[in-house]
Each structure stands twice: as C-alpha cells, then as structure tokens.
Amino acid sequence: MAVLAVTYPGRRIRHISLRSEQVPEVRRQLENFQRLKAGLEQICDLNQKALRANVAEMKSWRRNRD
C-alpha cells in the first residue's frame, strides 16, 4: 500500500491511501501536473516581463510627451 500526501492552502495535509494498482496512474498524473505547473510558471514569467516592459514604455512615453 502507498500513501499520497496532498497539501491544501493553510498547510493542511490530507493523506490518501492508494491500492498498489493505482500507484502507476497516480505517478503518471503527478508527472503531468508537474509539467503543466512548469509550463504555467513559464507563462507567468513571460507575462510579468511583458508587463514590466509595457510599464517602462509608458513611463518613457510620458516623460517624452512633457
């Protein structure tokens, strides 16, 4: 038997018992989740860089306008 520990907001942890036949599927789904999370983090980083560039561009435009 294996146990999956799931962390919720507020550091609350739930332990879920898995049958041995469930383990390969749960591992596959966890790998999928990690890939998705990494992709979303990359998108967030790109969005932050784009927003910073837009803010800098607007400040420059305002300075040149005055």
mmCIF file of the N, C-alpha and C atoms, coordinates in Angstrom:
data_MODEL
# 
_entry.id   MODEL 
# 
loop_
_atom_site.group_PDB 
_atom_site.id 
_atom_site.type_symbol 
_atom_site.label_atom_id 
_atom_site.label_alt_id 
_atom_site.label_comp_id 
_atom_site.label_asym_id 
_atom_site.label_entity_id 
_atom_site.label_seq_id 
_atom_site.pdbx_PDB_ins_code 
_atom_site.Cartn_x 
_atom_site.Cartn_y 
_atom_site.Cartn_z 
_atom_site.occupancy 
_atom_site.B_iso_or_equiv 
_atom_site.pdbx_formal_charge 
_atom_site.auth_seq_id 
_atom_site.auth_comp_id 
_atom_site.auth_asym_id 
_atom_site.auth_atom_id 
_atom_site.pdbx_PDB_model_num 
ATOM 1   N N  . MET A 1 1  ? 0.843  -1.180 0.000   1.00 0.00 ? 1  MET A N  1 
ATOM 2   C CA . MET A 1 1  ? 0.000  0.000  0.000   1.00 0.00 ? 1  MET A CA 1 
ATOM 3   C C  . MET A 1 1  ? 0.890  1.246  0.000   1.00 0.00 ? 1  MET A C  1 
ATOM 4   N N  . ALA A 1 2  ? 0.461  2.273  -0.724  1.00 0.00 ? 2  ALA A N  1 
ATOM 5   C CA . ALA A 1 2  ? 1.161  3.554  -0.784  1.00 0.00 ? 2  ALA A CA 1 
ATOM 6   C C  . ALA A 1 2  ? 0.229  4.639  -0.265  1.00 0.00 ? 2  ALA A C  1 
ATOM 7   N N  . VAL A 1 3  ? 0.839  5.764  0.129   1.00 0.00 ? 3  VAL A N  1 
ATOM 8   C CA . VAL A 1 3  ? 0.066  6.886  0.642   1.00 0.00 ? 3  VAL A CA 1 
ATOM 9   C C  . VAL A 1 3  ? 0.441  8.126  -0.144  1.00 0.00 ? 3  VAL A C  1 
ATOM 10  N N  . LEU A 1 4  ? -0.563 8.849  -0.601  1.00 0.00 ? 4  LEU A N  1 
ATOM 11  C CA . LEU A 1 4  ? -0.373 10.109 -1.302  1.00 0.00 ? 4  LEU A CA 1 
ATOM 12  C C  . LEU A 1 4  ? -0.688 11.233 -0.323  1.00 0.00 ? 4  LEU A C  1 
ATOM 13  N N  . ALA A 1 5  ? 0.260  12.152 -0.147  1.00 0.00 ? 5  ALA A N  1 
ATOM 14  C CA . ALA A 1 5  ? 0.047  13.296 0.732   1.00 0.00 ? 5  ALA A CA 1 
ATOM 15  C C  . ALA A 1 5  ? -0.291 14.500 -0.137  1.00 0.00 ? 5  ALA A C  1 
ATOM 16  N N  . VAL A 1 6  ? -1.442 15.099 0.098   1.00 0.00 ? 6  VAL A N  1 
ATOM 17  C CA . VAL A 1 6  ? -1.902 16.260 -0.662  1.00 0.00 ? 6  VAL A CA 1 
ATOM 18  C C  . VAL A 1 6  ? -1.937 17.442 0.289   1.00 0.00 ? 6  VAL A C  1 
ATOM 19  N N  . THR A 1 7  ? -1.251 18.533 -0.113  1.00 0.00 ? 7  THR A N  1 
ATOM 20  C CA . THR A 1 7  ? -1.206 19.735 0.719   1.00 0.00 ? 7  THR A CA 1 
ATOM 21  C C  . THR A 1 7  ? -2.210 20.750 0.212   1.00 0.00 ? 7  THR A C  1 
ATOM 22  N N  . TYR A 1 8  ? -3.009 21.271 1.109   1.00 0.00 ? 8  TYR A N  1 
ATOM 23  C CA . TYR A 1 8  ? -4.017 22.280 0.799   1.00 0.00 ? 8  TYR A CA 1 
ATOM 24  C C  . TYR A 1 8  ? -3.573 23.624 1.356   1.00 0.00 ? 8  TYR A C  1 
ATOM 25  N N  . PRO A 1 9  ? -4.188 24.709 0.901   1.00 0.00 ? 9  PRO A N  1 
ATOM 26  C CA . PRO A 1 9  ? -3.855 26.022 1.464   1.00 0.00 ? 9  PRO A CA 1 
ATOM 27  C C  . PRO A 1 9  ? -3.993 26.003 2.984   1.00 0.00 ? 9  PRO A C  1 
ATOM 28  N N  . GLY A 1 10 ? -3.138 26.761 3.629   1.00 0.00 ? 10 GLY A N  1 
ATOM 29  C CA . GLY A 1 10 ? -3.149 26.764 5.087   1.00 0.00 ? 10 GLY A CA 1 
ATOM 30  C C  . GLY A 1 10 ? -2.323 25.623 5.653   1.00 0.00 ? 10 GLY A C  1 
ATOM 31  N N  . ARG A 1 11 ? -1.525 24.988 4.798   1.00 0.00 ? 11 ARG A N  1 
ATOM 32  C CA . ARG A 1 11 ? -0.640 23.887 5.197   1.00 0.00 ? 11 ARG A CA 1 
ATOM 33  C C  . ARG A 1 11 ? -1.383 22.666 5.727   1.00 0.00 ? 11 ARG A C  1 
ATOM 34  N N  . ARG A 1 12 ? -2.639 22.545 5.363   1.00 0.00 ? 12 ARG A N  1 
ATOM 35  C CA . ARG A 1 12 ? -3.413 21.371 5.758   1.00 0.00 ? 12 ARG A CA 1 
ATOM 36  C C  . ARG A 1 12 ? -3.046 20.225 4.832   1.00 0.00 ? 12 ARG A C  1 
ATOM 37  N N  . ILE A 1 13 ? -2.729 19.073 5.388   1.00 0.00 ? 13 ILE A N  1 
ATOM 38  C CA . ILE A 1 13 ? -2.304 17.921 4.600   1.00 0.00 ? 13 ILE A CA 1 
ATOM 39  C C  . ILE A 1 13 ? -3.323 16.802 4.743   1.00 0.00 ? 13 ILE A C  1 
ATOM 40  N N  . ARG A 1 14 ? -3.655 16.202 3.615   1.00 0.00 ? 14 ARG A N  1 
ATOM 41  C CA . ARG A 1 14 ? -4.566 15.053 3.612   1.00 0.00 ? 14 ARG A CA 1 
ATOM 42  C C  . ARG A 1 14 ? -3.792 13.856 3.072   1.00 0.00 ? 14 ARG A C  1 
ATOM 43  N N  . HIS A 1 15 ? -3.857 12.750 3.743   1.00 0.00 ? 15 HIS A N  1 
ATOM 44  C CA . HIS A 1 15 ? -3.203 11.520 3.310   1.00 0.00 ? 15 HIS A CA 1 
ATOM 45  C C  . HIS A 1 15 ? -4.245 10.599 2.694   1.00 0.00 ? 15 HIS A C  1 
ATOM 46  N N  . ILE A 1 16 ? -3.934 10.136 1.487   1.00 0.00 ? 16 ILE A N  1 
ATOM 47  C CA . ILE A 1 16 ? -4.863 9.271  0.763   1.00 0.00 ? 16 ILE A CA 1 
ATOM 48  C C  . ILE A 1 16 ? -4.186 7.926  0.542   1.00 0.00 ? 16 ILE A C  1 
ATOM 49  N N  . SER A 1 17 ? -4.807 6.876  1.001   1.00 0.00 ? 17 SER A N  1 
ATOM 50  C CA . SER A 1 17 ? -4.276 5.535  0.802   1.00 0.00 ? 17 SER A CA 1 
ATOM 51  C C  . SER A 1 17 ? -4.562 5.083  -0.620  1.00 0.00 ? 17 SER A C  1 
ATOM 52  N N  . LEU A 1 18 ? -3.544 4.509  -1.249  1.00 0.00 ? 18 LEU A N  1 
ATOM 53  C CA . LEU A 1 18 ? -3.681 4.030  -2.624  1.00 0.00 ? 18 LEU A CA 1 
ATOM 54  C C  . LEU A 1 18 ? -3.484 2.523  -2.668  1.00 0.00 ? 18 LEU A C  1 
ATOM 55  N N  . ARG A 1 19 ? -4.273 1.883  -3.487  1.00 0.00 ? 19 ARG A N  1 
ATOM 56  C CA . ARG A 1 19 ? -4.044 0.462  -3.752  1.00 0.00 ? 19 ARG A CA 1 
ATOM 57  C C  . ARG A 1 19 ? -2.851 0.350  -4.695  1.00 0.00 ? 19 ARG A C  1 
ATOM 58  N N  . SER A 1 20 ? -2.158 -0.738 -4.658  1.00 0.00 ? 20 SER A N  1 
ATOM 59  C CA . SER A 1 20 ? -0.939 -0.899 -5.463  1.00 0.00 ? 20 SER A CA 1 
ATOM 60  C C  . SER A 1 20 ? -1.210 -0.714 -6.951  1.00 0.00 ? 20 SER A C  1 
ATOM 61  N N  . GLU A 1 21 ? -2.392 -1.106 -7.417  1.00 0.00 ? 21 GLU A N  1 
ATOM 62  C CA . GLU A 1 21 ? -2.702 -0.947 -8.854  1.00 0.00 ? 21 GLU A CA 1 
ATOM 63  C C  . GLU A 1 21 ? -2.963 0.517  -9.231  1.00 0.00 ? 21 GLU A C  1 
ATOM 64  N N  . GLN A 1 22 ? -3.204 1.377  -8.243  1.00 0.00 ? 22 GLN A N  1 
ATOM 65  C CA . GLN A 1 22 ? -3.427 2.803  -8.509  1.00 0.00 ? 22 GLN A CA 1 
ATOM 66  C C  . GLN A 1 22 ? -2.117 3.596  -8.634  1.00 0.00 ? 22 GLN A C  1 
ATOM 67  N N  . VAL A 1 23 ? -1.047 3.072  -8.076  1.00 0.00 ? 23 VAL A N  1 
ATOM 68  C CA . VAL A 1 23 ? 0.210  3.816  -7.999  1.00 0.00 ? 23 VAL A CA 1 
ATOM 69  C C  . VAL A 1 23 ? 0.733  4.259  -9.367  1.00 0.00 ? 23 VAL A C  1 
ATOM 70  N N  . PRO A 1 24 ? 0.811  3.389  -10.386 1.00 0.00 ? 24 PRO A N  1 
ATOM 71  C CA . PRO A 1 24 ? 1.337  3.855  -11.677 1.00 0.00 ? 24 PRO A CA 1 
ATOM 72  C C  . PRO A 1 24 ? 0.521  5.009  -12.275 1.00 0.00 ? 24 PRO A C  1 
ATOM 73  N N  . GLU A 1 25 ? -0.798 4.935  -12.174 1.00 0.00 ? 25 GLU A N  1 
ATOM 74  C CA . GLU A 1 25 ? -1.647 6.001  -12.713 1.00 0.00 ? 25 GLU A CA 1 
ATOM 75  C C  . GLU A 1 25 ? -1.453 7.302  -11.933 1.00 0.00 ? 25 GLU A C  1 
ATOM 76  N N  . VAL A 1 26 ? -1.362 7.211  -10.625 1.00 0.00 ? 26 VAL A N  1 
ATOM 77  C CA . VAL A 1 26 ? -1.163 8.407  -9.797  1.00 0.00 ? 26 VAL A CA 1 
ATOM 78  C C  . VAL A 1 26 ? 0.193  9.030  -10.119 1.00 0.00 ? 26 VAL A C  1 
ATOM 79  N N  . ARG A 1 27 ? 1.218  8.218  -10.289 1.00 0.00 ? 27 ARG A N  1 
ATOM 80  C CA . ARG A 1 27 ? 2.541  8.748  -10.667 1.00 0.00 ? 27 ARG A CA 1 
ATOM 81  C C  . ARG A 1 27 ? 2.482  9.450  -12.019 1.00 0.00 ? 27 ARG A C  1 
ATOM 82  N N  . ARG A 1 28 ? 1.784  8.844  -12.955 1.00 0.00 ? 28 ARG A N  1 
ATOM 83  C CA . ARG A 1 28 ? 1.658  9.457  -14.290 1.00 0.00 ? 28 ARG A CA 1 
ATOM 84  C C  . ARG A 1 28 ? 0.940  10.796 -14.192 1.00 0.00 ? 28 ARG A C  1 
ATOM 85  N N  . GLN A 1 29 ? -0.128 10.850 -13.420 1.00 0.00 ? 29 GLN A N  1 
ATOM 86  C CA . GLN A 1 29 ? -0.882 12.090 -13.266 1.00 0.00 ? 29 GLN A CA 1 
ATOM 87  C C  . GLN A 1 29 ? -0.057 13.155 -12.535 1.00 0.00 ? 29 GLN A C  1 
ATOM 88  N N  . LEU A 1 30 ? 0.742  12.749 -11.557 1.00 0.00 ? 30 LEU A N  1 
ATOM 89  C CA . LEU A 1 30 ? 1.612  13.708 -10.865 1.00 0.00 ? 30 LEU A CA 1 
ATOM 90  C C  . LEU A 1 30 ? 2.669  14.272 -11.811 1.00 0.00 ? 30 LEU A C  1 
ATOM 91  N N  . GLU A 1 31 ? 3.218  13.434 -12.682 1.00 0.00 ? 31 GLU A N  1 
ATOM 92  C CA . GLU A 1 31 ? 4.172  13.918 -13.688 1.00 0.00 ? 31 GLU A CA 1 
ATOM 93  C C  . GLU A 1 31 ? 3.498  14.912 -14.627 1.00 0.00 ? 31 GLU A C  1 
ATOM 94  N N  . ASN A 1 32 ? 2.272  14.606 -15.051 1.00 0.00 ? 32 ASN A N  1 
ATOM 95  C CA . ASN A 1 32 ? 1.518  15.540 -15.898 1.00 0.00 ? 32 ASN A CA 1 
ATOM 96  C C  . ASN A 1 32 ? 1.308  16.871 -15.187 1.00 0.00 ? 32 ASN A C  1 
ATOM 97  N N  . PHE A 1 33 ? 0.953  16.802 -13.910 1.00 0.00 ? 33 PHE A N  1 
ATOM 98  C CA . PHE A 1 33 ? 0.736  18.012 -13.125 1.00 0.00 ? 33 PHE A CA 1 
ATOM 99  C C  . PHE A 1 33 ? 2.010  18.847 -13.047 1.00 0.00 ? 33 PHE A C  1 
ATOM 100 N N  . GLN A 1 34 ? 3.149  18.195 -12.788 1.00 0.00 ? 34 GLN A N  1 
ATOM 101 C CA . GLN A 1 34 ? 4.413  18.922 -12.692 1.00 0.00 ? 34 GLN A CA 1 
ATOM 102 C C  . GLN A 1 34 ? 4.770  19.597 -14.010 1.00 0.00 ? 34 GLN A C  1 
ATOM 103 N N  . ARG A 1 35 ? 4.524  18.921 -15.139 1.00 0.00 ? 35 ARG A N  1 
ATOM 104 C CA . ARG A 1 35 ? 4.791  19.525 -16.455 1.00 0.00 ? 35 ARG A CA 1 
ATOM 105 C C  . ARG A 1 35 ? 3.868  20.722 -16.684 1.00 0.00 ? 35 ARG A C  1 
ATOM 106 N N  . LEU A 1 36 ? 2.603  20.582 -16.348 1.00 0.00 ? 36 LEU A N  1 
ATOM 107 C CA . LEU A 1 36 ? 1.645  21.675 -16.501 1.00 0.00 ? 36 LEU A CA 1 
ATOM 108 C C  . LEU A 1 36 ? 2.043  22.866 -15.628 1.00 0.00 ? 36 LEU A C  1 
ATOM 109 N N  . LYS A 1 37 ? 2.402  22.586 -14.376 1.00 0.00 ? 37 LYS A N  1 
ATOM 110 C CA . LYS A 1 37 ? 2.803  23.646 -13.453 1.00 0.00 ? 37 LYS A CA 1 
ATOM 111 C C  . LYS A 1 37 ? 4.034  24.380 -13.983 1.00 0.00 ? 37 LYS A C  1 
ATOM 112 N N  . ALA A 1 38 ? 5.006  23.656 -14.489 1.00 0.00 ? 38 ALA A N  1 
ATOM 113 C CA . ALA A 1 38 ? 6.216  24.284 -15.033 1.00 0.00 ? 38 ALA A CA 1 
ATOM 114 C C  . ALA A 1 38 ? 5.865  25.172 -16.224 1.00 0.00 ? 38 ALA A C  1 
ATOM 115 N N  . GLY A 1 39 ? 4.974  24.699 -17.085 1.00 0.00 ? 39 GLY A N  1 
ATOM 116 C CA . GLY A 1 39 ? 4.547  25.499 -18.235 1.00 0.00 ? 39 GLY A CA 1 
ATOM 117 C C  . GLY A 1 39 ? 3.821  26.758 -17.819 1.00 0.00 ? 39 GLY A C  1 
ATOM 118 N N  . LEU A 1 40 ? 2.949  26.646 -16.837 1.00 0.00 ? 40 LEU A N  1 
ATOM 119 C CA . LEU A 1 40 ? 2.220  27.815 -16.344 1.00 0.00 ? 40 LEU A CA 1 
ATOM 120 C C  . LEU A 1 40 ? 3.167  28.829 -15.698 1.00 0.00 ? 40 LEU A C  1 
ATOM 121 N N  . GLU A 1 41 ? 4.172  28.332 -14.986 1.00 0.00 ? 41 GLU A N  1 
ATOM 122 C CA . GLU A 1 41 ? 5.151  29.240 -14.383 1.00 0.00 ? 41 GLU A CA 1 
ATOM 123 C C  . GLU A 1 41 ? 5.932  29.990 -15.456 1.00 0.00 ? 41 GLU A C  1 
ATOM 124 N N  . GLN A 1 42 ? 6.257  29.325 -16.555 1.00 0.00 ? 42 GLN A N  1 
ATOM 125 C CA . GLN A 1 42 ? 6.950  29.996 -17.656 1.00 0.00 ? 42 GLN A CA 1 
ATOM 126 C C  . GLN A 1 42 ? 6.059  31.074 -18.271 1.00 0.00 ? 42 GLN A C  1 
ATOM 127 N N  . ILE A 1 43 ? 4.792  30.762 -18.449 1.00 0.00 ? 43 ILE A N  1 
ATOM 128 C CA . ILE A 1 43 ? 3.848  31.748 -18.994 1.00 0.00 ? 43 ILE A CA 1 
ATOM 129 C C  . ILE A 1 43 ? 3.750  32.951 -18.057 1.00 0.00 ? 43 ILE A C  1 
ATOM 130 N N  . CYS A 1 44 ? 3.668  32.705 -16.751 1.00 0.00 ? 44 CYS A N  1 
ATOM 131 C CA . CYS A 1 44 ? 3.594  33.802 -15.778 1.00 0.00 ? 44 CYS A CA 1 
ATOM 132 C C  . CYS A 1 44 ? 4.844  34.665 -15.841 1.00 0.00 ? 44 CYS A C  1 
ATOM 133 N N  . ASP A 1 45 ? 6.012  34.045 -15.962 1.00 0.00 ? 45 ASP A N  1 
ATOM 134 C CA . ASP A 1 45 ? 7.259  34.809 -16.070 1.00 0.00 ? 45 ASP A CA 1 
ATOM 135 C C  . ASP A 1 45 ? 7.255  35.683 -17.318 1.00 0.00 ? 45 ASP A C  1 
ATOM 136 N N  . LEU A 1 46 ? 6.832  35.122 -18.433 1.00 0.00 ? 46 LEU A N  1 
ATOM 137 C CA . LEU A 1 46 ? 6.768  35.904 -19.673 1.00 0.00 ? 46 LEU A CA 1 
ATOM 138 C C  . LEU A 1 46 ? 5.785  37.062 -19.548 1.00 0.00 ? 46 LEU A C  1 
ATOM 139 N N  . ASN A 1 47 ? 4.641  36.817 -18.933 1.00 0.00 ? 47 ASN A N  1 
ATOM 140 C CA . ASN A 1 47 ? 3.652  37.879 -18.744 1.00 0.00 ? 47 ASN A CA 1 
ATOM 141 C C  . ASN A 1 47 ? 4.209  38.996 -17.859 1.00 0.00 ? 47 ASN A C  1 
ATOM 142 N N  . GLN A 1 48 ? 4.917  38.637 -16.806 1.00 0.00 ? 48 GLN A N  1 
ATOM 143 C CA . GLN A 1 48 ? 5.498  39.652 -15.930 1.00 0.00 ? 48 GLN A CA 1 
ATOM 144 C C  . GLN A 1 48 ? 6.530  40.488 -16.673 1.00 0.00 ? 48 GLN A C  1 
ATOM 145 N N  . LYS A 1 49 ? 7.361  39.838 -17.487 1.00 0.00 ? 49 LYS A N  1 
ATOM 146 C CA . LYS A 1 49 ? 8.366  40.574 -18.267 1.00 0.00 ? 49 LYS A CA 1 
ATOM 147 C C  . LYS A 1 49 ? 7.685  41.509 -19.257 1.00 0.00 ? 49 LYS A C  1 
ATOM 148 N N  . ALA A 1 50 ? 6.620  41.044 -19.898 1.00 0.00 ? 50 ALA A N  1 
ATOM 149 C CA . ALA A 1 50 ? 5.897  41.879 -20.860 1.00 0.00 ? 50 ALA A CA 1 
ATOM 150 C C  . ALA A 1 50 ? 5.244  43.066 -20.150 1.00 0.00 ? 50 ALA A C  1 
ATOM 151 N N  . LEU A 1 51 ? 4.669  42.833 -18.986 1.00 0.00 ? 51 LEU A N  1 
ATOM 152 C CA . LEU A 1 51 ? 4.046  43.927 -18.236 1.00 0.00 ? 51 LEU A CA 1 
ATOM 153 C C  . LEU A 1 51 ? 5.085  44.958 -17.806 1.00 0.00 ? 51 LEU A C  1 
ATOM 154 N N  . ARG A 1 52 ? 6.254  44.494 -17.327 1.00 0.00 ? 52 ARG A N  1 
ATOM 155 C CA . ARG A 1 52 ? 7.303  45.422 -16.932 1.00 0.00 ? 52 ARG A CA 1 
ATOM 156 C C  . ARG A 1 52 ? 7.768  46.247 -18.129 1.00 0.00 ? 52 ARG A C  1 
ATOM 157 N N  . ALA A 1 53 ? 7.890  45.605 -19.285 1.00 0.00 ? 53 ALA A N  1 
ATOM 158 C CA . ALA A 1 53 ? 8.306  46.325 -20.491 1.00 0.00 ? 53 ALA A CA 1 
ATOM 159 C C  . ALA A 1 53 ? 7.262  47.366 -20.874 1.00 0.00 ? 53 ALA A C  1 
ATOM 160 N N  . ASN A 1 54 ? 5.975  47.017 -20.759 1.00 0.00 ? 54 ASN A N  1 
ATOM 161 C CA . ASN A 1 54 ? 4.904  47.964 -21.078 1.00 0.00 ? 54 ASN A CA 1 
ATOM 162 C C  . ASN A 1 54 ? 4.906  49.151 -20.123 1.00 0.00 ? 54 ASN A C  1 
ATOM 163 N N  . VAL A 1 55 ? 5.130  48.899 -18.845 1.00 0.00 ? 55 VAL A N  1 
ATOM 164 C CA . VAL A 1 55 ? 5.164  49.978 -17.857 1.00 0.00 ? 55 VAL A CA 1 
ATOM 165 C C  . VAL A 1 55 ? 6.338  50.903 -18.154 1.00 0.00 ? 55 VAL A C  1 
ATOM 166 N N  . ALA A 1 56 ? 7.500  50.325 -18.446 1.00 0.00 ? 56 ALA A N  1 
ATOM 167 C CA . ALA A 1 56 ? 8.673  51.144 -18.755 1.00 0.00 ? 56 ALA A CA 1 
ATOM 168 C C  . ALA A 1 56 ? 8.427  51.969 -20.014 1.00 0.00 ? 56 ALA A C  1 
ATOM 169 N N  . GLU A 1 57 ? 7.783  51.377 -21.002 1.00 0.00 ? 57 GLU A N  1 
ATOM 170 C CA . GLU A 1 57 ? 7.479  52.088 -22.245 1.00 0.00 ? 57 GLU A CA 1 
ATOM 171 C C  . GLU A 1 57 ? 6.520  53.252 -21.994 1.00 0.00 ? 57 GLU A C  1 
ATOM 172 N N  . MET A 1 58 ? 5.508  53.031 -21.168 1.00 0.00 ? 58 MET A N  1 
ATOM 173 C CA . MET A 1 58 ? 4.545  54.095 -20.858 1.00 0.00 ? 58 MET A CA 1 
ATOM 174 C C  . MET A 1 58 ? 5.225  55.229 -20.100 1.00 0.00 ? 58 MET A C  1 
ATOM 175 N N  . LYS A 1 59 ? 6.105  54.912 -19.145 1.00 0.00 ? 59 LYS A N  1 
ATOM 176 C CA . LYS A 1 59 ? 6.819  55.951 -18.396 1.00 0.00 ? 59 LYS A CA 1 
ATOM 177 C C  . LYS A 1 59 ? 7.696  56.767 -19.332 1.00 0.00 ? 59 LYS A C  1 
ATOM 178 N N  . SER A 1 60 ? 8.365  56.087 -20.250 1.00 0.00 ? 60 SER A N  1 
ATOM 179 C CA . SER A 1 60 ? 9.219  56.775 -21.211 1.00 0.00 ? 60 SER A CA 1 
ATOM 180 C C  . SER A 1 60 ? 8.390  57.676 -22.115 1.00 0.00 ? 60 SER A C  1 
ATOM 181 N N  . TRP A 1 61 ? 7.249  57.192 -22.545 1.00 0.00 ? 61 TRP A N  1 
ATOM 182 C CA . TRP A 1 61 ? 6.369  57.967 -23.423 1.00 0.00 ? 61 TRP A CA 1 
ATOM 183 C C  . TRP A 1 61 ? 5.874  59.215 -22.706 1.00 0.00 ? 61 TRP A C  1 
ATOM 184 N N  . ARG A 1 62 ? 5.507  59.050 -21.434 1.00 0.00 ? 62 ARG A N  1 
ATOM 185 C CA . ARG A 1 62 ? 5.012  60.200 -20.654 1.00 0.00 ? 62 ARG A CA 1 
ATOM 186 C C  . ARG A 1 62 ? 6.113  61.252 -20.445 1.00 0.00 ? 62 ARG A C  1 
ATOM 187 N N  . ARG A 1 63 ? 7.343  60.778 -20.166 1.00 0.00 ? 63 ARG A N  1 
ATOM 188 C CA . ARG A 1 63 ? 8.448  61.726 -19.974 1.00 0.00 ? 63 ARG A CA 1 
ATOM 189 C C  . ARG A 1 63 ? 8.725  62.507 -21.260 1.00 0.00 ? 63 ARG A C  1 
ATOM 190 N N  . ASN A 1 64 ? 8.704  61.826 -22.377 1.00 0.00 ? 64 ASN A N  1 
ATOM 191 C CA . ASN A 1 64 ? 8.991  62.480 -23.661 1.00 0.00 ? 64 ASN A CA 1 
ATOM 192 C C  . ASN A 1 64 ? 7.867  63.413 -24.101 1.00 0.00 ? 64 ASN A C  1 
ATOM 193 N N  . ARG A 1 65 ? 6.670  63.141 -23.640 1.00 0.00 ? 65 ARG A N  1 
ATOM 194 C CA . ARG A 1 65 ? 5.499  63.956 -24.007 1.00 0.00 ? 65 ARG A CA 1 
ATOM 195 C C  . ARG A 1 65 ? 5.535  65.312 -23.300 1.00 0.00 ? 65 ARG A C  1 
ATOM 196 N N  . ASP A 1 66 ? 6.051  65.331 -22.081 1.00 0.00 ? 66 ASP A N  1 
ATOM 197 C CA . ASP A 1 66 ? 6.046  66.577 -21.280 1.00 0.00 ? 66 ASP A CA 1 
ATOM 198 C C  . ASP A 1 66 ? 7.061  67.562 -21.747 1.00 0.00 ? 66 ASP A C  1 
# 
